[in-house]
Amino acid sequence: MGEHKRIGILTSGGDCSGLNAVIRAVVHCAVNTYGWEVLGIRQATLGLMARPPQATTLEIDQVDSLLTAGGTMLGTTNKGDPFAFPMADGSLCDRSAEIIAGYHELNLDALIGIGGDGSLAILRRLAQQGGINLVGIPKTIDNDIGVTEHAIGFDTAVNIATEALDRLHFTAASHSRVMILEVMGRDAGHIAIAAGIAGGADVILIPEIPYTIDHICYKIKERQETGKNYCLIIVSEAVRTHDGEIVTMTNRLGQSRYGGIGEYLADQIIQRVGVETRVTVLGHIQRGGTASPLDRLVATAFGVAAVNLIAEGKYDRMVTWQNRQVLSVPITEAIAQYSAVDPNGTLVKTARGMGIYLGD
Ligand code: F6P
């Protein structure tokens, strides 16, 4: 069984479906296979920053029912870079030493960090600075982490967006409307292109291919001329024009974020084509609820593989899904390789081959 270990696990960055399935797999493998202790750290690095550090021992009983539970039982945060942490007085403070001290105070032998590229970059910096034995597990609905075909959460988001298109299809046809579905993904159009093809969209707009509003309107008119009385459009939140123009929303506090492109396009279409147009913004529904079978499978395989890496003493690595296998790569390699939709890749070619309009 090897030497006894006490390992920590945390979830960092935006949540998604499948995180609890990873936690469950890690606890099962660490406890049952190796006889180790697993500490669940609360609220990502905030739990290590707190005094006493916020962590509890996770028993099999606690995680057994988690396979289908959405969110993360540990909590998470996507704010507060520990190297420039926002303080109450408005200043920014480097609090990395407190987090590192928290790890050592808990007497951890290793830490499993589940995160996207931003979180993994921060965790790695902390690990290098503070002698933390880190293993990374990729998660993000955006699926933009290089070197892994799957990040946890992506498949569920695609399922949800596809189901939304399936539902919109019928109401669009019944009312002879243009229906726009706005999806997340930040600067990567993976959700839009995958769900768009699977859900039979007529137009797919992704950040990797600049769009022209005139051409979208032309496509709608062309469909009308051939007797198709409706049009289904799926648009990624961060699409841009050839001039690089994006649409963002600013709240009453002056904070901006992606959002609003669906309504913007609807206004343009109504003005130029005169056809009734409605918008659905999927938002955080894409991140919530029960994970798809594929996400649960990948989450479970990643959890087991991460524990096995620790058993082998292999740190500073991230588990990956490549060619139907779980492998691992140095975290630096994963972070360095941002993965956008390839404008000449299979999915774009498939969409074009199906006569789906991509905005260019
Ligand atoms: O990175 C995941 C993601 O869901 C993006 O697709 C989206 O733009 C963003 O997070 C939303 O962040 P928040 O939860 O802070 O609104």
Boltz pocket constraint, residues with backbone or C-beta under 6 A from the ligand:
constraints:
  - pocket:
      binder: B
      contacts: [[A, 14], [A, 15], [A, 78], [A, 140], [A, 141], [A, 142], [A, 184], [A, 185], [A, 186], [A, 237], [A, 258], [A, 287]]
      max_distance: 6.0
